[in-house]
Each structure stands twice: as structure tokens, then as C-alpha cells.
Amino acid sequence: MIRKQTPLVLLPAMGCDGQLWARQVVDLGNVAHPELGDLTADDTLAAMAARVLAHAPPRIAVAGVSLGGYVALEMIRQAPERIERVALFATRATMQMRPRTVTEQGLLAIAPHADPLLTPILTGPVQAMAERVGTEVFERQQRALLERPNIGPAIAAVRMPTLIAVGNRDRICLPDDAQALADRIPGAHFHVLSNCGHLAPMERPGEVTMLLRNWLRTRN
């Protein structure tokens, strides 16, 4: 059974804000207590993770997208006893080069959908988030990713129910990258979202909510 009002910390991707998780905040409100972690004030993953932990309840579930996924792993490295379960979207286990501007990040984040009518629907909200977050925060977040340490020890510390998901059209974290991460975590559930790019909670909100509901039901 799901424990009502499970504390659920949602961590956004680089250049994104709470709008990324807006549907899940509403749709999971009857089974969890969602709150957004602040990834805007620091320029290292360690500091971001420490800030989120300092403002979170003693025991939490954590879900993150891209940058948020790496922060979630760092939270597990810092305080594994506080993390009940973790969901990692568009997260990989190795270093990679990152886009250099907010615009480039937004363009790469949007999947090249076969239906051209879908692209404007995604483009507007993504650009709006980038504008709200701003260049200064984006640059801090970019430094945190480019300078992140070896996250192997953090991955090795994952011993809780784990969901790893990726869009089949993600151009930043390829499905094979996410699969490689899942292969390193015992018992991880791996899922590929169809017709989806880098920002799954916004692009496939219903499917992401379903995945998170099932993940919340997984026994420790």
C-alpha cells in the first residue's frame, strides 16, 4: 500500500523550474506530498544536494530529471539513510559535454517529434522556463554538471527501489546511456518513453505520473 502523503522531492533539469513537474504535483497529490528542490543557488552538485537535504523531511522519495537526477545521486551519496526511493529521468552514469547556452539547451531538450504540431506546444513552455530561470542560474548549473566528480560511488550507494526512465528521442541522454546506468543498479526498473525527448514530465505527463505511482508502490 502507498503511505498517504509520502514526502516526494522533485528536482528539475538544467534551465527548468517547477513548471517541468506541474502535472505530477497535481496528479500525485493524493498519494504524496510533492515539493520542489532548489537547484538555483549553488554551482556544485554537492552544495545543491546539501541544500535540498537541509530543507527536506527526514525520510523522502526523490525524483530528478537530468541535472536533478545527478543531484539525487549525490543526495544518496551524502545521506543514503534518508532516501527511501529514487527515480532518475534522462540521467546517465558518465561525463558528457553540455550545451553552452540556454537556447542550445532548450533546443536539445525538445524531441524531434514526427508530428510538427507538437513542437510549438513544447517550445513555448521550455523557453518560458529558461527565461524565468535566467542565464546566471543556468551558468551555475552548467558548471555543476561540467565539474561534477566521478559519480561511481554515488551509484554504488543506490540500494533502494529505483526507477530509471528515458525518452526514445532524447538527444542529450540517449536510451543506451540510461540503460547503462540501470545496469549498474541492482533491481532498477528501466523504462523507455515513446515519442519523448529530454523533458519527460512535461512531454509525457500521464505516463510519467503512472510510472511514479507504480514506483511509489514498490516495497523497500
Contacts in CASP RR format, 6 or more apart in sequence:
PFRMAT RR
TARGET T0000
AUTHOR 0000-0000-0000
METHOD contacts of the structure
MODEL  1
MIRKQTPLVLLPAMGCDGQLWARQVVDLGNVAHPELGDLTADDTLAAMAA
RVLAHAPPRIAVAGVSLGGYVALEMIRQAPERIERVALFATRATMQMRPR
TVTEQGLLAIAPHADPLLTPILTGPVQAMAERVGTEVFERQQRALLERPN
IGPAIAAVRMPTLIAVGNRDRICLPDDAQALADRIPGAHFHVLSNCGHLA
PMERPGEVTMLLRNWLRTRN
1 217 0 8 1.000
2 31 0 8 1.000
2 32 0 8 1.000
2 213 0 8 1.000
2 216 0 8 1.000
2 217 0 8 1.000
4 30 0 8 1.000
4 31 0 8 1.000
5 31 0 8 1.000
5 32 0 8 1.000
5 33 0 8 1.000
6 31 0 8 1.000
6 32 0 8 1.000
6 33 0 8 1.000
6 61 0 8 1.000
6 84 0 8 1.000
6 216 0 8 1.000
7 32 0 8 1.000
7 33 0 8 1.000
7 35 0 8 1.000
7 56 0 8 1.000
7 57 0 8 1.000
7 59 0 8 1.000
7 60 0 8 1.000
7 61 0 8 1.000
8 28 0 8 1.000
8 32 0 8 1.000
8 33 0 8 1.000
8 34 0 8 1.000
8 35 0 8 1.000
8 60 0 8 1.000
8 61 0 8 1.000
8 62 0 8 1.000
8 63 0 8 1.000
8 216 0 8 1.000
9 34 0 8 1.000
9 35 0 8 1.000
9 36 0 8 1.000
9 37 0 8 1.000
9 52 0 8 1.000
9 56 0 8 1.000
9 60 0 8 1.000
9 61 0 8 1.000
9 62 0 8 1.000
9 63 0 8 1.000
10 18 0 8 1.000
10 21 0 8 1.000
10 24 0 8 1.000
10 25 0 8 1.000
10 34 0 8 1.000
10 35 0 8 1.000
10 36 0 8 1.000
10 37 0 8 1.000
10 63 0 8 1.000
10 64 0 8 1.000
11 36 0 8 1.000
11 37 0 8 1.000
11 39 0 8 1.000
11 52 0 8 1.000
11 62 0 8 1.000
11 63 0 8 1.000
11 64 0 8 1.000
11 65 0 8 1.000
11 67 0 8 1.000
11 68 0 8 1.000
11 69 0 8 1.000
11 71 0 8 1.000
11 72 0 8 1.000
12 18 0 8 1.000
12 20 0 8 1.000
12 21 0 8 1.000
12 36 0 8 1.000
12 37 0 8 1.000
12 39 0 8 1.000
12 64 0 8 1.000
12 65 0 8 1.000
12 67 0 8 1.000
12 68 0 8 1.000
13 20 0 8 1.000
13 64 0 8 1.000
13 65 0 8 1.000
13 66 0 8 1.000
13 67 0 8 1.000
13 68 0 8 1.000
13 90 0 8 1.000
13 109 0 8 1.000
13 198 0 8 1.000
13 199 0 8 1.000
14 66 0 8 1.000
14 67 0 8 1.000
14 98 0 8 1.000
14 105 0 8 1.000
14 138 0 8 1.000
14 141 0 8 1.000
14 142 0 8 1.000
14 145 0 8 1.000
15 67 0 8 1.000
15 102 0 8 1.000
15 105 0 8 1.000
15 129 0 8 1.000
15 130 0 8 1.000
15 133 0 8 1.000
15 134 0 8 1.000
15 137 0 8 1.000
15 138 0 8 1.000
15 141 0 8 1.000
16 65 0 8 1.000
16 126 0 8 1.000
16 129 0 8 1.000
16 130 0 8 1.000
16 133 0 8 1.000
16 199 0 8 1.000
17 36 0 8 1.000
17 129 0 8 1.000
17 132 0 8 1.000
17 133 0 8 1.000
18 25 0 8 1.000
18 36 0 8 1.000
18 129 0 8 1.000
19 125 0 8 1.000
19 128 0 8 1.000
19 129 0 8 1.000
19 202 0 8 1.000
20 65 0 8 1.000
20 129 0 8 1.000
20 199 0 8 1.000
20 201 0 8 1.000
20 202 0 8 1.000
21 34 0 8 1.000
21 36 0 8 1.000
21 201 0 8 1.000
22 202 0 8 1.000
23 201 0 8 1.000
23 202 0 8 1.000
23 205 0 8 1.000
23 206 0 8 1.000
23 208 0 8 1.000
23 209 0 8 1.000
24 34 0 8 1.000
24 63 0 8 1.000
24 201 0 8 1.000
24 205 0 8 1.000
24 208 0 8 1.000
24 209 0 8 1.000
24 212 0 8 1.000
25 34 0 8 1.000
27 205 0 8 1.000
27 206 0 8 1.000
27 209 0 8 1.000
28 34 0 8 1.000
28 209 0 8 1.000
28 212 0 8 1.000
28 213 0 8 1.000
28 216 0 8 1.000
31 213 0 8 1.000
31 216 0 8 1.000
32 61 0 8 1.000
32 216 0 8 1.000
35 56 0 8 1.000
37 52 0 8 1.000
37 55 0 8 1.000
37 56 0 8 1.000
38 51 0 8 1.000
38 52 0 8 1.000
38 55 0 8 1.000
39 48 0 8 1.000
39 52 0 8 1.000
39 67 0 8 1.000
39 68 0 8 1.000
39 71 0 8 1.000
39 141 0 8 1.000
40 133 0 8 1.000
40 137 0 8 1.000
40 140 0 8 1.000
40 141 0 8 1.000
41 51 0 8 1.000
41 140 0 8 1.000
42 48 0 8 1.000
42 51 0 8 1.000
42 140 0 8 1.000
42 144 0 8 1.000
43 140 0 8 1.000
43 141 0 8 1.000
43 143 0 8 1.000
43 144 0 8 1.000
44 143 0 8 1.000
44 144 0 8 1.000
44 147 0 8 1.000
44 148 0 8 1.000
45 70 0 8 1.000
45 71 0 8 1.000
45 74 0 8 1.000
45 144 0 8 1.000
45 145 0 8 1.000
45 148 0 8 1.000
45 149 0 8 1.000
46 74 0 8 1.000
46 78 0 8 1.000
48 71 0 8 1.000
48 74 0 8 1.000
48 144 0 8 1.000
49 71 0 8 1.000
49 74 0 8 1.000
49 75 0 8 1.000
49 77 0 8 1.000
49 78 0 8 1.000
50 78 0 8 1.000
52 71 0 8 1.000
52 75 0 8 1.000
53 75 0 8 1.000
53 78 0 8 1.000
53 79 0 8 1.000
53 82 0 8 1.000
56 82 0 8 1.000
58 82 0 8 1.000
59 82 0 8 1.000
59 83 0 8 1.000
59 84 0 8 1.000
60 82 0 8 1.000
60 83 0 8 1.000
60 84 0 8 1.000
61 83 0 8 1.000
61 84 0 8 1.000
61 85 0 8 1.000
61 86 0 8 1.000
61 87 0 8 1.000
61 215 0 8 1.000
61 216 0 8 1.000
62 72 0 8 1.000
62 75 0 8 1.000
62 83 0 8 1.000
62 85 0 8 1.000
62 86 0 8 1.000
62 87 0 8 1.000
63 72 0 8 1.000
63 86 0 8 1.000
63 87 0 8 1.000
63 88 0 8 1.000
63 89 0 8 1.000
63 163 0 8 1.000
63 212 0 8 1.000
64 71 0 8 1.000
64 72 0 8 1.000
64 87 0 8 1.000
64 88 0 8 1.000
64 89 0 8 1.000
64 91 0 8 1.000
65 89 0 8 1.000
65 90 0 8 1.000
65 91 0 8 1.000
65 198 0 8 1.000
65 199 0 8 1.000
65 200 0 8 1.000
65 201 0 8 1.000
66 89 0 8 1.000
66 90 0 8 1.000
66 91 0 8 1.000
66 172 0 8 1.000
66 173 0 8 1.000
66 198 0 8 1.000
67 141 0 8 1.000
67 144 0 8 1.000
67 145 0 8 1.000
68 91 0 8 1.000
69 88 0 8 1.000
69 89 0 8 1.000
69 90 0 8 1.000
69 91 0 8 1.000
70 91 0 8 1.000
70 145 0 8 1.000
70 148 0 8 1.000
70 151 0 8 1.000
72 83 0 8 1.000
72 86 0 8 1.000
72 87 0 8 1.000
72 88 0 8 1.000
72 91 0 8 1.000
73 86 0 8 1.000
73 88 0 8 1.000
73 91 0 8 1.000
73 151 0 8 1.000
73 154 0 8 1.000
73 155 0 8 1.000
73 158 0 8 1.000
74 151 0 8 1.000
74 154 0 8 1.000
75 82 0 8 1.000
75 83 0 8 1.000
76 83 0 8 1.000
76 86 0 8 1.000
76 154 0 8 1.000
76 157 0 8 1.000
76 158 0 8 1.000
76 160 0 8 1.000
77 151 0 8 1.000
77 153 0 8 1.000
77 154 0 8 1.000
77 157 0 8 1.000
80 157 0 8 1.000
80 159 0 8 1.000
80 160 0 8 1.000
83 160 0 8 1.000
84 160 0 8 1.000
84 161 0 8 1.000
84 220 0 8 1.000
85 160 0 8 1.000
85 161 0 8 1.000
85 162 0 8 1.000
85 163 0 8 1.000
85 215 0 8 1.000
85 216 0 8 1.000
85 218 0 8 1.000
85 220 0 8 1.000
86 158 0 8 1.000
86 160 0 8 1.000
86 161 0 8 1.000
86 162 0 8 1.000
86 163 0 8 1.000
87 162 0 8 1.000
87 163 0 8 1.000
87 164 0 8 1.000
87 165 0 8 1.000
87 211 0 8 1.000
87 212 0 8 1.000
87 215 0 8 1.000
88 162 0 8 1.000
88 163 0 8 1.000
88 164 0 8 1.000
88 165 0 8 1.000
88 178 0 8 1.000
88 181 0 8 1.000
89 164 0 8 1.000
89 165 0 8 1.000
89 166 0 8 1.000
89 200 0 8 1.000
89 201 0 8 1.000
89 208 0 8 1.000
90 165 0 8 1.000
90 166 0 8 1.000
90 167 0 8 1.000
90 170 0 8 1.000
90 172 0 8 1.000
90 173 0 8 1.000
90 178 0 8 1.000
90 197 0 8 1.000
90 198 0 8 1.000
90 199 0 8 1.000
90 200 0 8 1.000
91 164 0 8 1.000
91 173 0 8 1.000
91 178 0 8 1.000
91 181 0 8 1.000
92 173 0 8 1.000
92 174 0 8 1.000
92 177 0 8 1.000
92 178 0 8 1.000
92 180 0 8 1.000
92 181 0 8 1.000
93 151 0 8 1.000
93 152 0 8 1.000
93 155 0 8 1.000
93 177 0 8 1.000
93 180 0 8 1.000
93 181 0 8 1.000
93 184 0 8 1.000
94 177 0 8 1.000
94 180 0 8 1.000
95 148 0 8 1.000
96 172 0 8 1.000
98 105 0 8 1.000
98 142 0 8 1.000
98 145 0 8 1.000
98 146 0 8 1.000
99 105 0 8 1.000
99 106 0 8 1.000
99 107 0 8 1.000
99 108 0 8 1.000
100 142 0 8 1.000
102 130 0 8 1.000
102 133 0 8 1.000
102 134 0 8 1.000
102 135 0 8 1.000
102 138 0 8 1.000
103 130 0 8 1.000
105 130 0 8 1.000
105 138 0 8 1.000
106 126 0 8 1.000
106 127 0 8 1.000
106 130 0 8 1.000
108 171 0 8 1.000
108 172 0 8 1.000
108 198 0 8 1.000
109 126 0 8 1.000
109 172 0 8 1.000
109 197 0 8 1.000
109 198 0 8 1.000
109 199 0 8 1.000
110 119 0 8 1.000
110 122 0 8 1.000
110 123 0 8 1.000
110 126 0 8 1.000
110 197 0 8 1.000
110 198 0 8 1.000
110 199 0 8 1.000
111 122 0 8 1.000
111 167 0 8 1.000
111 169 0 8 1.000
111 170 0 8 1.000
111 171 0 8 1.000
111 195 0 8 1.000
111 196 0 8 1.000
111 197 0 8 1.000
111 198 0 8 1.000
111 203 0 8 1.000
112 169 0 8 1.000
112 171 0 8 1.000
113 119 0 8 1.000
113 122 0 8 1.000
113 169 0 8 1.000
113 195 0 8 1.000
114 195 0 8 1.000
122 199 0 8 1.000
122 202 0 8 1.000
122 203 0 8 1.000
125 202 0 8 1.000
126 199 0 8 1.000
126 202 0 8 1.000
130 138 0 8 1.000
155 181 0 8 1.000
155 184 0 8 1.000
155 185 0 8 1.000
156 184 0 8 1.000
158 185 0 8 1.000
158 188 0 8 1.000
159 186 0 8 1.000
160 220 0 8 1.000
161 215 0 8 1.000
161 218 0 8 1.000
161 219 0 8 1.000
161 220 0 8 1.000
162 182 0 8 1.000
162 185 0 8 1.000
162 187 0 8 1.000
162 188 0 8 1.000
162 189 0 8 1.000
163 188 0 8 1.000
163 189 0 8 1.000
163 191 0 8 1.000
163 211 0 8 1.000
163 212 0 8 1.000
163 215 0 8 1.000
164 178 0 8 1.000
164 181 0 8 1.000
164 182 0 8 1.000
164 185 0 8 1.000
164 188 0 8 1.000
164 189 0 8 1.000
164 190 0 8 1.000
164 191 0 8 1.000
165 178 0 8 1.000
165 190 0 8 1.000
165 191 0 8 1.000
165 192 0 8 1.000
165 193 0 8 1.000
165 200 0 8 1.000
165 208 0 8 1.000
165 211 0 8 1.000
166 173 0 8 1.000
166 174 0 8 1.000
166 175 0 8 1.000
166 177 0 8 1.000
166 178 0 8 1.000
166 179 0 8 1.000
166 191 0 8 1.000
166 192 0 8 1.000
166 193 0 8 1.000
166 200 0 8 1.000
167 175 0 8 1.000
167 192 0 8 1.000
167 193 0 8 1.000
167 194 0 8 1.000
167 196 0 8 1.000
167 197 0 8 1.000
167 198 0 8 1.000
167 200 0 8 1.000
167 204 0 8 1.000
168 175 0 8 1.000
168 192 0 8 1.000
168 193 0 8 1.000
168 194 0 8 1.000
168 195 0 8 1.000
168 196 0 8 1.000
168 197 0 8 1.000
169 195 0 8 1.000
169 196 0 8 1.000
169 197 0 8 1.000
170 178 0 8 1.000
170 196 0 8 1.000
170 197 0 8 1.000
170 198 0 8 1.000
171 197 0 8 1.000
171 198 0 8 1.000
172 198 0 8 1.000
173 198 0 8 1.000
175 192 0 8 1.000
178 190 0 8 1.000
179 190 0 8 1.000
181 188 0 8 1.000
182 188 0 8 1.000
182 189 0 8 1.000
182 190 0 8 1.000
189 215 0 8 1.000
189 218 0 8 1.000
191 211 0 8 1.000
193 200 0 8 1.000
193 203 0 8 1.000
193 204 0 8 1.000
193 207 0 8 1.000
193 208 0 8 1.000
195 203 0 8 1.000
195 204 0 8 1.000
196 203 0 8 1.000
196 204 0 8 1.000
196 207 0 8 1.000
197 203 0 8 1.000
200 207 0 8 1.000
200 208 0 8 1.000
201 208 0 8 1.000
END
